Amino acid sequence: MHCSVGFQRQVLAVSGDVGKVGSGPRPYLEDPARGDVRERRHWDKYMSAYEAALNATSRPWAPWYAIPADNKSYMRARVAEIIVSALKGIGLKYPKVSDKDRATFAEARKELESGDE
């Protein structure tokens, strides 16, 4: 998932108020000792490195996806679309059930429905 630099600032600053850094409900995200705020200065370099890594390692049979994560409902819908598309692409089918197996299942169902312990 990929969040924008603006969204990251919002998360780190807790509701957009930079004065609250380190005092919000999730101080572990804003801990200046972790260097999150300082590391934001290198955003463009990080994005270039991520893009290079994704381009170098993504393959048609094993693609990488950079999903925008600023809007959680959009992000989740996009991930679901990718999963559904991948599943459709592999041609899954229900297995063929033999007559013998159907009879075994029917016996098991009858036994379970009878309530005998």
Contacts in CASP RR format, 6 or more apart in sequence:
PFRMAT RR
TARGET T0000
AUTHOR 0000-0000-0000
METHOD contacts of the structure
MODEL  1
MHCSVGFQRQVLAVSGDVGKVGSGPRPYLEDPARGDVRERRHWDKYMSAY
EAALNATSRPWAPWYAIPADNKSYMRARVAEIIVSALKGIGLKYPKVSDK
DRATFAEARKELESGDE
1 67 0 8 1.000
1 68 0 8 1.000
1 69 0 8 1.000
1 75 0 8 1.000
2 50 0 8 1.000
2 66 0 8 1.000
2 67 0 8 1.000
2 68 0 8 1.000
2 69 0 8 1.000
3 11 0 8 1.000
3 68 0 8 1.000
3 69 0 8 1.000
3 70 0 8 1.000
4 68 0 8 1.000
4 70 0 8 1.000
5 40 0 8 1.000
5 43 0 8 1.000
7 69 0 8 1.000
7 70 0 8 1.000
8 40 0 8 1.000
9 16 0 8 1.000
9 18 0 8 1.000
9 40 0 8 1.000
10 16 0 8 1.000
11 29 0 8 1.000
12 21 0 8 1.000
12 29 0 8 1.000
12 30 0 8 1.000
12 36 0 8 1.000
12 37 0 8 1.000
12 40 0 8 1.000
13 19 0 8 1.000
13 20 0 8 1.000
13 21 0 8 1.000
13 30 0 8 1.000
14 20 0 8 1.000
14 21 0 8 1.000
14 22 0 8 1.000
14 23 0 8 1.000
14 24 0 8 1.000
14 25 0 8 1.000
14 26 0 8 1.000
14 30 0 8 1.000
20 30 0 8 1.000
21 30 0 8 1.000
21 32 0 8 1.000
21 37 0 8 1.000
22 30 0 8 1.000
22 31 0 8 1.000
22 32 0 8 1.000
23 30 0 8 1.000
24 30 0 8 1.000
28 34 0 8 1.000
29 36 0 8 1.000
30 36 0 8 1.000
30 37 0 8 1.000
32 38 0 8 1.000
39 46 0 8 1.000
50 66 0 8 1.000
54 64 0 8 1.000
54 66 0 8 1.000
57 64 0 8 1.000
58 64 0 8 1.000
65 82 0 8 1.000
67 75 0 8 1.000
67 78 0 8 1.000
67 79 0 8 1.000
68 74 0 8 1.000
68 75 0 8 1.000
68 78 0 8 1.000
69 75 0 8 1.000
97 105 0 8 1.000
END
